[in-house]
Amino acid sequence: MSFADAPLDPQSAARLAERGLELRLVDTSDQAAFDAWIQADHRGFYGGAVEPERLAETRERTAYRRTTGVFDASAADPATPIATAQSWPTRLTVPGDDASVGLWAISSVTVAPTHRRRGVARAMLEAELRTAAALGVPVAGLTVSEATIYGRYGFGPAGFVDEVEIETDRMRWAGRETPGRLHFVTPEQLRDDARAIAEAARGQQPGELLYDDALLDGAIGLTGTPGARQKRRLVRYDDAAGTSRGFVLYEVEGGDDDFTKHTVQVHYLLGADDEATAALWRFLVELDLVTRVRAPMRPVDEPLAWMLGDLRAIRRRRADHLWLRILDVPAALEARRYAAAASIVLDVDDPYGFAAGRFLLEVGQDGAGRVRRTEGEAPTDAASVALAINELSSVYLGGVAPTELARAGRIAEQTPGAAGVLEAAFRSERAPWLSMEF
Ligand SMILES: CC(C)(COP(=O)(O)OP(=O)(O)OC[C@H]1O[C@@H](n2cnc3c(N)ncnc32)[C@H](O)[C@@H]1OP(=O)(O)O)[C@@H](O)C(=O)NCCC(=O)NCCS
């Protein structure tokens, strides 16, 4: 049995059955069934009908994922699911050298507007969490369309991103030297290099995932509608030794009224190191006939302002991006390294029960953490906090400050200054960043 055909969660299946609905694993080798599911997924996000070529590229790249639908036999088209969800196990980078944790990635959560607010999404989400827990995956994660949906299932925002806008007229490059070379490439040419670059980047960046072909091919513009692909340009950066270290997918817009004032819209920019990232930014901000560069989903600690001679040339708008839900507290907390030795008691509240209980986290001088469940008294020198699983999931990667949550009343300090102890230990040198949405 693989994750894809692990049994359906009986509790959610029974709850939906009471309402005349059927929770079903979609056989992704059955083209008609999978196509109907893909169409339902697109319709759920208000997309139009998916063209045959796009269906084929989606089928090819996501057939391996666990694909669930909810079906209504009384609907006009009973073969098309009224709700969709897809999930797969992957790796999430956590603080520490080459440290990662197993992640249950959840995507394509939709409920048809004809069937909304009857508990269908809740049944599917609960099924996803119970399935992941049964398979021993310690953390679930997703990116969200709205920040109000997933808290009720125990998720918390753990990684943030900035939408960045740069006015390029007054700036001059003030960043590092970039001695390599830039090349225009096609998505086909970049495919193998993109995988190597993403792998190198992932190793150093908490919050990044091991991406599958569906996500990577989307990021380099190999897939997508012909209209979108036709406008996009792809540039690769090779370092002085000739090794490919980064790439950017972008398009140039505007310029209709004034040809000297175009806007560059970045779709995806990834460097395996600071040099490659800087070189790609430099390429973008120094483009002739361009006065503005926009980029979505950038790291919140990207040192962009320091690379542009004008500190006020850049505007940032922050948003929550990666949401996590710890299912197994010891496995999750022991997977990462910590920034300071500490002894911390965590009283975790989890209405679903997966992560509820009192845990003692002991971090040694080497930054490794040991976690055990403890019923009784904690060591007298331990810092102690009470928090919900949402907040523990939020602070997990070091991207949310426990003292901030304590001030907001979302973490209760059971010993004075405990949130500060948590913060010193959980801090991450690099802010967690997930470079894609899924
Ligand atoms: C979001 C969506 C999946 C919810 O599906 P649904 O079947 O209507 O949700 P449920 O009936 O199971 O609702 C469960 C709970 O979530 C709440 N809820 C549902 N959608 C919500 C939303 N958009 N914002 C805030 N709360 C929401 C419900 O009020 C209910 O609250 P409760 O805790 O009081 O029970 C559905 O509206 C949808 O497909 N939206 C468009 C696509 C989308 O945004 N998907 C999410 C991708 S990340």
PDBQT file of the ligand as one rigid body, heavy atoms in Angstrom, charges set to zero:
ROOT
HETATM    1  C1  LIG A 501     -13.105  27.147   1.260  1.00  0.00    +0.000 C 
HETATM    2  C2  LIG A 501     -14.023  25.997   0.874  1.00  0.00    +0.000 C 
HETATM    3  C3  LIG A 501     -13.172  24.778   0.507  1.00  0.00    +0.000 C 
HETATM    4  C4  LIG A 501     -14.908  25.672   2.101  1.00  0.00    +0.000 C 
HETATM    5  O1  LIG A 501     -15.726  24.555   1.798  1.00  0.00    +0.000 OA
HETATM    6  P1  LIG A 501     -17.091  24.251   2.592  1.00  0.00    +0.000 P 
HETATM    7  O2  LIG A 501     -17.479  22.866   2.290  1.00  0.00    +0.000 OA
HETATM    8  O3  LIG A 501     -18.062  25.319   2.314  1.00  0.00    +0.000 OA
HETATM    9  O4  LIG A 501     -16.620  24.369   4.105  1.00  0.00    +0.000 OA
HETATM   10  P2  LIG A 501     -17.367  23.659   5.363  1.00  0.00    +0.000 P 
HETATM   11  O5  LIG A 501     -18.835  23.717   5.155  1.00  0.00    +0.000 OA
HETATM   12  O6  LIG A 501     -16.773  22.326   5.594  1.00  0.00    +0.000 OA
HETATM   13  O7  LIG A 501     -16.948  24.635   6.513  1.00  0.00    +0.000 OA
HETATM   14  C5  LIG A 501     -16.258  24.243   7.680  1.00  0.00    +0.000 C 
HETATM   15  C6  LIG A 501     -16.024  25.459   8.512  1.00  0.00    +0.000 C 
HETATM   16  O8  LIG A 501     -15.207  26.389   7.775  1.00  0.00    +0.000 OA
HETATM   17  C7  LIG A 501     -15.878  27.633   7.671  1.00  0.00    +0.000 C 
HETATM   18  N1  LIG A 501     -15.525  28.194   6.378  1.00  0.00    +0.000 N 
HETATM   19  C8  LIG A 501     -15.697  27.622   5.183  1.00  0.00    +0.000 A 
HETATM   20  N2  LIG A 501     -15.209  28.393   4.215  1.00  0.00    +0.000 NA
HETATM   21  C9  LIG A 501     -14.724  29.490   4.808  1.00  0.00    +0.000 A 
HETATM   22  C10 LIG A 501     -14.117  30.671   4.327  1.00  0.00    +0.000 A 
HETATM   23  N3  LIG A 501     -13.916  30.860   3.022  1.00  0.00    +0.000 N 
HETATM   24  N4  LIG A 501     -13.744  31.596   5.227  1.00  0.00    +0.000 NA
HETATM   25  C11 LIG A 501     -13.952  31.393   6.559  1.00  0.00    +0.000 A 
HETATM   26  N5  LIG A 501     -14.522  30.291   7.061  1.00  0.00    +0.000 NA
HETATM   27  C12 LIG A 501     -14.924  29.357   6.190  1.00  0.00    +0.000 A 
HETATM   28  C13 LIG A 501     -17.330  27.316   7.808  1.00  0.00    +0.000 C 
HETATM   29  O9  LIG A 501     -18.036  28.447   8.225  1.00  0.00    +0.000 OA
HETATM   30  C14 LIG A 501     -17.290  26.212   8.849  1.00  0.00    +0.000 C 
HETATM   31  O10 LIG A 501     -17.087  26.827  10.107  1.00  0.00    +0.000 OA
HETATM   32  P3  LIG A 501     -17.393  26.072  11.504  1.00  0.00    +0.000 P 
HETATM   33  O11 LIG A 501     -16.043  25.928  12.151  1.00  0.00    +0.000 OA
HETATM   34  O12 LIG A 501     -18.270  27.004  12.212  1.00  0.00    +0.000 OA
HETATM   35  O13 LIG A 501     -18.007  24.755  11.192  1.00  0.00    +0.000 OA
HETATM   36  C15 LIG A 501     -14.931  26.361  -0.311  1.00  0.00    +0.000 C 
HETATM   37  O14 LIG A 501     -15.662  27.500   0.011  1.00  0.00    +0.000 OA
HETATM   38  C16 LIG A 501     -14.189  26.636  -1.601  1.00  0.00    +0.000 C 
HETATM   39  O15 LIG A 501     -14.026  25.739  -2.422  1.00  0.00    +0.000 OA
HETATM   40  N6  LIG A 501     -13.748  27.894  -1.838  1.00  0.00    +0.000 N 
HETATM   41  C17 LIG A 501     -13.101  28.266  -3.099  1.00  0.00    +0.000 C 
HETATM   42  C18 LIG A 501     -11.754  27.566  -3.298  1.00  0.00    +0.000 C 
HETATM   43  C19 LIG A 501     -10.822  27.783  -2.129  1.00  0.00    +0.000 C 
HETATM   44  O16 LIG A 501     -10.574  28.903  -1.728  1.00  0.00    +0.000 OA
HETATM   45  N7  LIG A 501     -10.283  26.698  -1.572  1.00  0.00    +0.000 N 
HETATM   46  C20 LIG A 501      -9.334  26.728  -0.502  1.00  0.00    +0.000 C 
HETATM   47  C21 LIG A 501      -8.000  26.584  -1.112  1.00  0.00    +0.000 C 
HETATM   48  S1  LIG A 501      -6.698  26.839   0.015  1.00  0.00    +0.000 SA
ENDROOT
TORSDOF 0
